[in-house]
Amino acid sequence: MIRWWVLSLQLAELFVSSLVHMLFGLYIFSSAVAGDLSQALNDCLFKANNTNVVVKEDVPKGTSTNVDSLPPIVLVHGIFGFGKGRLGGLSYFAGAEKKDERVLVPDLGSLTSIYDRARELFYYLKGGQVDYGEEHSKTCGHSQFGRVYEQGNYPEWDEDHPIHFVGHSAGAQVVRLLQQMLADKEFEGYENTSENWVLSITSLSGAFNGTTRTYLDGIQPEDGRTMKPICLLQLLRIGVIIYDWFDIPWLKAYYNFGFDHFNMSWRKIGFRGLVDGLLGNSGPFASRDWILPDLTIQGSMQLNCHLNTFPNTYYFSYATKRTRKILGITVPSSILGIHPLLFIRVLQMSQWRHPPDVSPPYKGYRDEDWQDNDGALNTVFMTHPRLPIEHPSCFVENDSECQPLQPGIWYYKIVEADHILFIINRERAGVQFDLIYDRIFERCRKHVFRKDPPTLPNEAHQ
């Protein structure tokens, strides 16, 4: 009887979670469409009523040159995210990119693996056709080559023209892997890459050490790779396969999960291929070459074994938290302050217990370390790389305490916020939104330089 009661509760939770996620996805999609239609209508009316009006702006002399000499700040989105050009005029970073003159917002695969996204980010910046690597592609069962960037968004990128990166959630780990790939010279045809191509990395709710949410969503804690037969991720898997199989051009141009290199379109695999994918015999979910296995504790530890914190790069991290302790018990710190998409997971993660019949993922594991969270990631494990080896770090309460920054150290700050407070909807974060992003951009522009006295990296040979 108890077993049936537990199963009923689990199915009810699955129904509520899937419904909330689906409604939120539809809300985002419809908001983007409505915004685009409104903008198109305004443009049409404006042109019709102002056909003879010419607006001329006075551009200060030298402005363009000064802007072009600045090292770009690259904003890297997280899971289910999107870059500039997707979802119409909607901004994943809620318009934060408008706070600086030299900001790039790449569109990477929203569900592709950390590895694939790091490769995509390199070619987005340098230009050319994305090369996922021959060995990796054969192992994971997808095409070696992907999207073509006729013109890189920062083709001059090198050690003398480094870049600031700001990554949200999984985006922070993507940037870390990209920097390691640069250090290891893993891009064919680019033998001069180095870790010094990255000037600074700022993490906003960064997924450095995995999250217990992956297990709540359906990843098996035994191996951190396979999925439970009935879970939220199984519903996601089926939806993504069908979405990519139909391959509707205008729809995928609007939003794309990023699996084009797996060739799951009906034009290429037919109906039999669809059935094969749904049965779990092919595609990214069969080869585990997608984002969720990378976000488990096991997957993150495996990735972190090969990632370094480099001595000439500046690091800063904002960890988010929406829990507190009452009489020694971790509970959500707010009801109205947590997004409906995340509230159930904040509660579940705050009560997390590792299955007693499963070996702990690492020596010294404790459930209580993983209970503070923001609804998606665990707070303590957002601060800096900790597993399997802890990297140099420094906790700060106020940003001014750590000036000037020292390279090779992860400075971190804990912010009272849920996982999506600083993206999509600017109004939710209010004043906090501007305080966080203003400080990030200010740090990139005024406080992070390799030269002493400070000079822009681009001015080294001028």
N, C-alpha and C positions, 0 to 999 in steps of 0.2 A: 504493500500500500504506500509506504513511504517513498519507494522507488518511483512509483507512478506519479506521486505528488511532485517530486523533484523534477521529473521529466516534463510535467505540465508547466512548471514554473520556467524551465529553460526554454520551452517552445514559446511561451508567452513573452519572455524577454527577447527572444529572437524576432518575434513578430513586431514588437514595439520598436526595437532597434532598427530593423530593416525599414519599417515605415517612416521613422524619423529621418533616417539617412536619405531615403528616396525623396521625401518631401523637401528636404533641404536642398538636394541636388536639383530638383525641379524649380525650386525658388530661385536659386542662383542662375539657372539657365534662362528662366522666364524674365528675370531682372535684366540680364544681359540683352536679351532680345528686345524687351521694352525700351531699354536705354538706347539701343541702336535705332529703333524705329522713331523714337522721339528726336534723336539727333538728326536723322535723315529728314524728318518733317521740318525741323527748325532750319536746317540748311536750305531746304527747298523754298520755304517762305522767305528766308533772309535774302536769297538770291533774287527772288521774284520782286521783293519790295525795295531792293537796294542795288539795282542793276547799274546805276551810274555813280555809285559811291566807291571811291578808291581810298583806302586807308594806307597811309605811308608812315612807317615807324622809323625813327632815327636810331640807328644802331651805333653805339659809341665805337670810335675807332679802336681797333685792336681787340674788341670783345671776342670775336671768333677765334683769333689766335690764342688768346688766354684760355678760352674754354678747351680748345683742342689740345693744349699742352698739359691739361690736367690728366692724371691717371684715372681711367674709368672706375666707377663703382658698379659692380655687377651684382644684381639682386637675384638670388637663386631660389626658386620656389620649392615647396615640399610635396608630399604625397597628394594626389588629386589636384595638384596645382597647375598653373598655366602661365605663360609668358605674354609679352606684348604681341597682339595680333590674334589671340584666341579669345573666345567669348566676347567678341566685338570690342566695345570700349571699356569693359569691366577690367579693373586692376586687381590682381592678386594681392599686391601690397597696399591696396586701398589708396593709391595715389601718392605714396611716399616717394616714388621715383621723380616726382615733380619738385622735390625739395632741393635738387642739385642740377647743375647744367650738364653734367657728364655721367649719366646713369644708363646702364643697359639692363634689360629684363628679358633674358633668354627664355624660349619656350622649349622645355625638355619633356621627355616622356613622363606622364603623370603617374604611371604605375610601373615603369620599367625599373630595372635593377640599378643599384648605386653605380655599378661598373658601367653599364650602358649609358647612363646619364652623364657620367664623367667624360666619356668619350665624345658624346654629343656636345657637351659644353666646350670642349677644346676646339672642335671644328666650327662651332657657332662663332667663336672669337677669331680664329685664324683663317677660316674659309676652307673650301674644298669639300670633298665627299666624306661623310662620316665613315670611319673605318673601325669596326668593332674588334678587329684582330682575328686572324685566321683560326688560331687554336680555340679561342673563346667561342667563336661563332659555330665551329664544328661541334664542340662539346654541348652547346646549348640549343643547337638545331635551328639556327636562324641565318639569314643572309649576312655575309661579312660586311657589306656596304649598305649605307642608309641614305639619309637626306643629303642633298647637295646644297652647299652655301656658295653661290657664285661669287659673292663678295663677303669676306669676313667682316664682322662687326668691329674688330680691332686687330687688323692684320699685322700691325707693327709690334704687336705684343712680344716682348722678350725681356731679358734681364734689365735692360736700360729703360724699358717701358712696362713696368710691372702693373699689377691690377689689385685693387681692393675688392674683396668678395664679402657679401653679406648673404648668409644662407638661413632660411627658415626651416625648422624641423629636419627632414631628411636632406634638404638642400645643403646644410652645413657639412654633413658627412660626404656628400658628393664633392664638395670643394676640397675637403681633406684628401680624398682619393685622387682627385685631379692633381693636386700638388705633389703627391707621392709619385704619380705617373710621370710628371715633369722631371722630378728628381731622378727617376729610374730610366729616363729617356725612352719611354715606351711608344712614342708616336713615330711611325716609320716616315722617313724623309725629314725629320726634325731632330738632328743629332745634337743640337746645341741647347736643348731645354734644360732647365734646372729649377729647383725649388724656389729660387730667388725671383722667378717670374711672378710670384705671389707676394704682394707687399703686406697685406693684412687679411685676416679672416675674422669676421664678426658673426657670431652665432646667435640666432633668436629662437629659443626653444629647440636647441639642436639635438638631434637623435644620435648621440655619440656612443652610447653603451647598450642600446636596445631598450625595449619596453615590454612590460608585462601585459599591455593591452593586446599585443599580437596573439597571446594565448586566449584571452577573453573573446577575441574576434574569431578564433577558430584554428590557429596554428597549434599543432601538437607540442606540448612542452617536452616530450621525450626526445625529439630530435630537432625541433625548431625549424622544420621545413615542410612536413606534410600537413594536410588539413584534416580536421574532423569531418566525418561524413555529412553531418547536418550542422551548419554554422553560417554566420553572416558572410564570411569570406567565400563560401561555396556559392551563395547567391550572387555575390560580386563576380566571381569567376564565370558563371553562366551568362550573366548580363554582358560582360566584356567580350566574351567569345562571340555572342550573337551580334553585338554592336559592330565588331570588326568584320564579321562574316558578311553582313549586309553591305558594308563598305559604301555608304551613301556619301558621295563626295562633299556636298555642301554641309552636311552634318559633321563630318570628320574635319572639315576645314574650320568649323566653329569650335569643336572640342575633340581632342584625340588622346586616347590613352597611351599612345606612343609605341604600339606593337606592330607597326607597318613592316619592320624587318623580319617579322615572323610569317609574313605572307598568309594571313588567315582569311583573306577575301574570298568570297564565293567564286570569283573569276579564276582563282588559282587552285583552290582545293575542292570546290564543288560540295555537294551535299554530304558525300561520304567523309570529307575532311571535317565538316562541321560536327558530324556524329562522333568522329574520332577525338576531336577536341573536347566535346562535352563529356565524353567518357574518361577524359584525363590521360589520353595516350599521346597527345602531341600538344605543341604550343608552349608558351612561357610558363604556364602553371604546371605542366608536366616536367619541364626541365628545371623548374624552380628559379628561372632567370627573371624574377620580378621583385618588386620592392619589399613585400612583407617578410620573406625569409631573411632579408638583410637587416630587418628591424627587430628580430628576436634577439634575446641575450646571446644565444649561441652564434647566430649569424654576425652580430656586431663584434663579438670577441674574435671570431675568425678573421674578420676584416681588419680589426684594430691591430692584430699581430704584425701587419705589414705597413702600418701607418705611423709616421714619425711626427713629432713636433719639432719644427726646424728653428735653428738659433737666430736666423735673420728675419723671421716673420713675426708680425705682431698679432696677438690673439686676444679677443674679448668675447665673452659669452653672457647672454641673458637667459637665466633659467626661470621658468614660470611655475607658479604654484597656486592651486585653488583648494587646499586642504589645511586643516589645523588639528591640533590634538586637544581632546577634552577628556580629562581623567585617564590619560594615557592611551586613548583610543583615537585613531585617525578618522576624521569625518570631513565631508565637504565644508568649506569655510563660508559658503554662501549658497543661497537657492536662486535668487533672482540674478546674481552676478555671474552665473555659469550658463553658457549657451545650452539650449535644449538638446542640441546635437551631442553634447559632451556630458551632460549631468549624470546619466546612468553609469557611464564609464568612470567618472570621477568617484562615484560611490563604490563601484566594484573594485577599482584599483586601490582605493584606500583600505579595503578589507582583504587585499590579496594574500592568498596562502599558496605556496608552491605545493603541488600534489605530493603527499607524503610517500607515495609509492614510486616516485620518479627521482632519480639522482639529481641533486642540486647542480646548477650550471657551472659553478666554480667553487673553489675552496673558500670557506669563510662566508658563504652566502647566508643572509638573514632576511626574512620576510619584511621586517620593520623598515629596512633600508629602502624598500621599493614602494612604500605605501603613500608617501607624499607625491602628488601628481597634479597635472593640469588637464586631465581628461584624455590625453593621448600619450604623454611621456611621463616618466618618473623624475621628479624634480632633482634629486641629488645626482642622478646620472645624466642630467642635461648640462651640468656645469662645465665639465671638461672630460677628456678621455680618461677613464679610470680602469677599464677592464681590457685585457688581462693585466696590464701594467699601468699604474697611475702616472700621468704626465705632470710636469711642474705646473703649479697653479697658485693663485692668490685671490682670496675672497675680498671684495670691496663692498662697502655700504653706499658710498657716494663716488660717482665717477671721478670727481676731482682728487680723490685720495691716491689715485694711481698715475698721476702725471709727474714726470713723463713716463710713458709706457716703456717697459723693457721687453725686447724681443725674446721669443722662445718660452714665454710664460703665458698660461691661460688665466687672464683676469676674468673673474666672473661675479655676477650680481644676481640676486634672487628677486624676482618681481611678482607681485600679487596679481595674477592674471590667468585666464584659461588659455588653451593652446591656440585659439584663433582670434584672440582679442586684438592682435596687431595686424591682421590681414582682412581683406574683403570689405569689412564695414568700418570705416573710420570713426563713425559716430559712437560706436560701442566703447571704444577706448577713451574717447574724449581727449582731455588735456594730456593724459598719459601717452597717447599716440604721438603727439608732437614732441613731447619731452624725450621719448625713446629715440625716435628717428632723427630729430635734430642733433641729439648727442652723438649718434652713430655717424652721421655725415660730417659733423664738426670734427670728430676724432679722425676720420679718414683724411679730411682736408687740412687740418691744422696741427695735429698732434702725432701723426704717424709718418715719419720720414726716416730713411736710412742714413741720410747725410747729416753732418754736423759741421757748420750751422745748417739748418733745414733748407733744402732746395728741392724743387720738384724733380722726380727721377728723370723726366724728359729733358731737363736742362743740363744734364751731366756733360753733354758734348757741345753745348752752345757757347 
